[in-house]
Amino acid sequence: MTLANSGAFLVHWKWISCPIAALLIWARGDNRVDILAFPWPLAVMLLLATINIFGVVASGFARRNLLKGELEEVENRFKQALSRKGIRP
């Protein structure tokens, strides 16, 4: 079993292991930790979704700035070509 396969196994295993661990902690009588342990897989999913949303938004801004920079470069080259031909833009 490679590390990549074991990573995928552990990701799927959390849906079983976290509730079992929460039940064991609850049976021990530690209710504060139990409250954190039981919804942990859902909290991780929400955290990852939030990170992905911010990543999409940030990449949208970066893409827009990149395209603007490329457009300015093309405009500058076009103006230079026109000025070489004696045409004023």
N, C-alpha and C positions, 0 to 999 in steps of 0.2 A: 504494500500500500504506500503510495507516494504522499508527500506532504500536501499536495493539492487535493488529493482525494480525501485525506483525513480532515482537511479544512472544511470541505463540503459536508462531510459526515457530521462534524461538530456543529456546523450552522443548523443543520436539520435536527440534531439531537437536542438543541437548547429548548425546543418546544416541549420536549418530554422531561428533560432534566430540571429545568427551572421550576415547573409546578411541583415536581416530586421534592425538590429541595425546599420549596416553600412549605409544603405539608410537613416535612420533617422538622423544619424550624418552628412551625406552628405547634407541632406535637411537643417540642421541647419547652414551649411556653414563651418564646421571645417574639411577641406580637409586632413590635416595631420593625424588626428586620424582616419578618414575614410579609408585612405590607409592601416592602420594597422588592422582595424576591419574587413574589407571585406575578406582578405585571411587567417584570423586567424584559421579556422578549418583545412585548408591545412597545415599551418605552424605547428600546433600541430601534424598532421599526420606525417609530415617529421621529426619532433623532436622525436616522438616515434619510428619511423623506425630507426633513427640513434642510439637511445639508445639500441634498440633491436639488431642491428648489432654489436655494441660494446659489448653487453652482450654475444652474441654468440661467438665472438672472445675471450673474456676473459674466458668464460667457457671452450673453447677449450684448452687454455693454462693451466688452472687449472686442467682439466681432464688429460692432458698429464703429468703434474707434479705428479698428484696423481697416475697415472698408473706407472710412473717411480719409485715412492716411494714403491708401492706395489711390483713391479718387484724386486727391490733391497732387500726387505724383504724376498721374496721367495728365491732369490739367496743366501742370508746369511743363511737361514735355511737349504738350500740344502748343502751348504759348511760345515755347522756344522754337518749335518748328515753324510756326507762323511768322515769328520775328525774323528768322533766317530768310524767309521768302519775301520779306518786306511788307507783310500784312500785319496791321495792328489789330489785336484782339479787342 
